[in-house]
């Protein structure tokens, strides 16, 4: 299975559709009735909010007796999603990063088109995931870029305008990678593994990291479509900088969709499929999706912390016993993510299809 060089149909920018003032969305964006969003009642249910400010000492050693360590363990087992506050990423940097990307999407189309992407790498300005001809599309545009390894990072493929964008995203990525390294230690010890186990399984310093900036334009018929279809993230761990002013992210729990209420300057963390595999399903990636609305656009930044692309990922030997045999075969992340690049987001069908027969 190889990714094609180009999209199967001409690309239509969703922002252009929205700006044109259409009152009815094209049929290509209308979801089957079973997949359409449900507007939740005023339920107070929310994913856990965890203060990680005291979790590490000044020399970066983990304080294992810190309450946040146990809270993260519980959140990984019960939710697969949680928010962290006092996480070390500067609040002003978060606000500036979000605002600069909003400005990028409001630039003239000819400037954005200079960075138009292809399905081969997805890097650049895009409007669809998956290459199936005739597929039902999501109501969103995005920008995808590589941050790690350095051999893939190319600032020339990052937008040159707004002027500060490259500099701000470079620093934002640096601070999120540092946060990710800390949480990998916490997840490792909570699984009963050595502190560096997950980081080493991901390739040590050779991890992969990339950023997808999501732009969800206003939609005249938000009850018929989604900004991003239901899926679990194929990578290791995701760090989402949400749009605090406009809710939209929904997480599936106990067969219900919970609308996430972001805490101020929190980063939303979720477990990806690769950690589900390494943990032998002790930790599970969780389906999530994004709603759109008719009144306000949304911007969010999803930073993906992934294994080195050519390392086989498989259940940790320490977690495999006669009572808990390995659920998944070994597979490199390159092999794994090709599925979603070809097929687009499809619930948890990918990781579940890999399970060994019991």
C-alpha positions in Angstrom: 0.0 0.0 0.0 1.6 3.2 -1.2 0.4 6.8 -0.8 -0.5 8.4 -4.2 1.3 11.6 -5.3 -1.9 13.6 -5.6 -5.4 13.9 -4.3 -8.1 11.9 -6.2 -10.3 15.0 -6.8 -9.8 18.8 -6.9 -9.3 20.3 -3.5 -12.0 22.7 -2.3 -11.0 24.9 0.7 -13.7 24.7 3.3 -12.9 28.3 4.4 -13.7 29.5 0.9 -17.0 27.7 1.0 -17.8 29.3 4.4 -16.8 32.7 3.2 -18.9 32.5 0.1 -22.0 32.6 2.3 -23.5 29.3 1.2 -26.7 28.4 3.1 -26.6 24.7 2.4 -23.4 22.7 2.7 -22.4 20.5 -0.3 -23.5 16.8 -0.1 -19.8 15.8 0.2 -19.8 17.1 3.8 -23.0 15.6 5.0 -22.4 12.7 7.4 -24.6 9.6 7.7 -27.3 10.2 10.3 -25.5 7.8 12.8 -22.3 9.9 12.6 -23.9 13.4 13.0 -23.1 15.4 16.1 -25.3 15.3 19.2 -25.7 18.6 21.0 -25.1 17.6 24.6 -27.2 19.0 27.4 -25.6 21.3 30.0 -23.8 18.4 31.6 -20.9 19.2 34.0 -19.0 16.0 33.0 -15.5 16.8 31.8 -12.2 15.1 31.3 -9.9 15.3 34.3 -7.9 18.5 35.0 -4.6 17.7 36.6 -2.1 20.2 38.1 1.4 18.9 37.3 3.3 21.9 38.6 4.8 20.0 41.6 5.4 16.7 39.8 9.1 17.3 39.1 11.9 18.7 41.3 14.2 21.5 40.2 16.7 19.0 38.8 13.9 17.4 36.6 13.6 14.3 38.8 10.1 12.9 39.2 8.4 13.2 42.6 6.7 9.8 42.6 4.6 10.6 45.6 3.1 13.7 44.0 -0.7 13.3 43.8 -0.6 14.2 40.0 1.2 10.9 39.3 -1.7 8.8 40.6 -4.2 11.2 39.0 -2.6 10.7 35.6 -2.6 6.9 36.1 -6.3 7.0 36.8 -7.0 9.3 33.8 -5.0 7.1 31.4 -6.9 4.0 32.5 -10.4 5.5 32.7 -10.4 8.3 30.1 -7.4 8.2 27.8 -7.7 12.0 27.9 -6.9 14.6 30.5 -6.0 18.3 30.8 -2.7 19.5 32.4 -2.2 22.9 34.0 1.0 24.5 35.4 2.7 22.3 32.7 5.7 24.6 31.9 4.6 25.8 28.5 4.4 29.6 28.7 0.8 30.9 28.6 1.8 33.9 26.5 3.5 31.6 24.0 0.3 29.5 23.7 -1.8 32.5 23.0 0.6 33.9 20.5 0.9 30.6 18.7 -2.9 30.3 18.3 -3.3 33.9 17.2 -0.5 33.7 14.6 -2.0 30.6 13.0 -5.4 32.3 13.0 -3.8 35.1 11.1 -2.3 32.7 8.6 -5.7 31.2 7.7 -7.0 34.7 7.2 -4.4 35.6 4.6 -5.3 35.8 0.9 -5.8 32.4 -0.7 -2.9 32.8 -3.1 -0.5 33.1 -0.3 -1.8 30.0 1.5 -1.8 28.0 -1.8 2.0 28.4 -2.0 2.0 25.7 0.7 -0.7 23.4 -0.7 0.0 19.8 0.4 -0.1 16.4 -1.2 -1.1 13.0 0.3 2.5 11.7 0.0 3.7 13.6 3.2 0.6 15.7 4.1 3.1 18.5 4.9 1.6 22.0 4.2 -1.8 23.5 3.7 -4.6 20.9 3.3 -8.3 20.3 3.4 -8.8 16.5 3.5 -7.5 13.4 5.2 -7.5 10.1 3.2 -7.4 9.5 -0.5 -10.6 7.5 -1.1 -12.4 8.9 -4.1 -15.9 10.1 -3.3 -15.3 10.0 0.5 -17.4 12.2 2.8 -15.2 15.0 3.9 -14.8 17.0 7.1 -15.6 20.7 7.5 -12.1 21.9 8.2 -8.8 23.0 6.7 -5.4 22.4 8.3 -1.7 23.0 8.2 0.7 20.1 8.9 4.4 20.4 9.6 7.3 18.3 10.9 9.1 19.3 14.1 11.2 16.2 14.8 13.5 14.6 13.8 15.6 17.5 12.6 16.2 15.7 9.3 12.5 16.2 8.4 12.1 19.7 9.9 12.3 22.3 7.1 11.4 25.9 8.0 11.0 26.6 4.3 7.9 24.4 4.4 6.5 26.5 7.3 4.6 29.7 6.5 6.9 32.7 6.1 4.0 35.0 7.1 2.9 36.0 9.7 6.5 37.1 10.3 6.9 35.7 13.8 5.2 32.4 13.1 8.3 30.3 12.5 10.1 31.6 15.6 7.1 31.1 17.8 6.3 27.6 16.6 10.0 26.6 17.1 9.9 27.7 20.7 6.4 26.3 21.3 7.5 22.9 19.9 10.6 22.9 22.2 8.5 23.5 25.3 5.9 20.8 24.4 8.6 18.3 23.6 10.0 18.9 27.1 6.5 18.4 28.7 6.1 15.2 26.6 9.4 13.8 27.9 8.2 14.3 31.5 4.8 12.7 30.9 6.5 9.7 29.2 8.3 9.0 32.5 5.1 9.2 34.5 3.3 6.8 32.1 6.2 4.4 32.3 6.3 4.1 36.0 2.5 3.9 36.3 2.8 0.8 34.1 5.3 -0.7 36.4 8.1 -0.1 33.9 11.5 1.6 34.2 11.2 5.4 34.0 12.8 5.7 30.6 11.0 2.7 29.1 8.5 4.4 26.9 11.0 7.1 25.7 13.5 4.4 24.8 10.7 2.4 23.0 10.0 5.5 21.0 13.6 5.8 19.9 15.1 7.9 22.7 16.2 11.2 21.3 15.2 10.2 17.8 11.4 10.5 18.4 9.2 12.0 15.8 7.0 15.1 16.4 4.7 17.0 14.2 2.1 19.7 14.4 -1.4 19.9 12.7 -3.1 23.2 13.1 -6.8 22.8 12.6 -9.0 25.6 11.2 -12.8 25.0 11.5 -14.7 27.7 9.6 -18.2 28.7 10.5 -20.7 26.2 9.1 -24.3 27.0 8.0 -25.5 23.5 8.9 -23.4 22.3 11.8 -25.8 19.5 12.7 -25.1 17.7 9.5 -21.4 17.5 9.5 -18.2 17.3 11.6 -15.0 19.4 11.7 -13.1 16.1 12.3 -14.6 12.7 12.1 -14.4 10.2 15.0 -10.9 8.7 15.3 -8.2 7.7 17.7 -4.8 9.2 17.2 -2.4 6.8 15.4 0.7 8.2 17.2 2.1 8.1 20.7 0.7 11.0 22.6 -1.1 14.2 21.5 -0.9 17.6 23.1 -3.8 19.8 22.0 -3.9 23.6 22.4 -7.6 24.2 22.1 -9.6 27.2 21.2 -10.6 28.3 24.7 -13.5 30.5 23.4 -15.3 28.0 21.2 -15.9 24.4 22.4 -16.0 21.7 19.9 -13.9 18.7 20.9 -15.9 15.6 22.0 -14.5 12.5 23.7 -16.3 9.1 23.6 -16.8 7.5 27.1 -19.2 4.8 28.0 -20.8 5.1 24.6 -21.6 8.8 25.1 -20.0 11.9 23.6 -18.6 14.3 26.2 -17.9 17.9 25.1 -14.6 18.9 26.6 -14.5 22.2 28.6 -11.0 23.5 28.4 -9.4 25.0 31.5 -7.7 28.3 30.9 -4.2 27.8 29.4 -4.5 24.0 29.9 -3.1 21.6 27.4 -5.3 18.6 26.6 -3.3 15.3 26.5 -4.5 12.1 25.0 -3.1 8.6 24.6 -2.5 7.5 21.0 -2.6 4.0 19.5 1.2 3.4 19.9 1.0 3.7 23.7 -2.1 1.4 23.6 0.0 -1.2 21.8 3.1 -0.9 24.1 0.9 -1.0 27.2 -0.8 -4.1 25.8 -4.1 -2.1 26.1 -3.7 -1.2 29.8 -3.9 2.3 28.5 -6.3 2.8 25.6 -6.5 5.4 22.9 -10.0 6.9 22.8 -12.2 8.0 20.0 -12.8 11.7 19.7 -14.2 14.1 17.1 -14.8 17.8 16.6 -18.1 19.7 16.1 -18.4 22.9 14.2 -20.9 25.7 14.7 -22.6 28.4 12.6 -21.5 31.5 14.6 -17.8 31.2 15.3 -14.7 29.7 13.7 -12.2 27.6 15.7 -8.5 27.2 15.7 -6.6 24.5 17.6 -3.0 23.1 17.5 -2.5 19.4 17.8 1.1 18.4 18.6 1.8 14.7 18.0 4.7 13.0 19.9 5.5 9.8 18.0 7.9 6.9 17.9 10.8 7.0 15.5 9.2 5.9 12.2 11.2 2.7 11.6 11.2 1.1 15.0 8.9 -1.9 15.5 6.3 -1.0 18.2 5.0 -4.0 20.2 3.7 -4.8 23.7 6.3 -4.3 26.4 7.7 -7.8 27.3 7.2 -7.0 31.0 3.5 -6.6 30.4 3.1 -9.9 28.6 2.3 -13.0 30.7 0.4 -16.3 30.1 -2.7 -14.5 31.6 -2.1 -11.4 29.5 -0.7 -12.5 26.2 0.5 -9.9 23.6 -2.5 -8.4 21.9 -0.7 -6.9 19.0 2.0 -7.9 16.5 5.1 -5.6 16.0 4.7 -2.9 13.4 6.7 0.3 12.6 4.9 3.6 12.9 5.6 4.2 9.2 3.6 1.1 8.4 0.9 2.0 10.9 0.2 5.6 9.9 0.0 4.8 6.2 -3.5 3.4 6.9 -4.9 6.7 8.2 -3.2 8.6 5.4 -4.9 6.3 2.9 -8.3 5.8 4.5 -8.8 8.9 6.7 -10.2 8.9 10.2 -12.3 5.8 11.0 -13.0 5.4 14.7 -10.7 2.8 16.3 -11.0 0.4 13.4 -7.3 0.4 12.7 -5.8 -0.5 16.1 -8.6 -2.9 16.9 -8.0 -4.7 13.6 -4.5 -5.4 14.6 -5.4 -7.5 17.7 -4.2 -11.0 17.6 -7.0 -13.7 17.8 -7.4 -15.0 21.4 
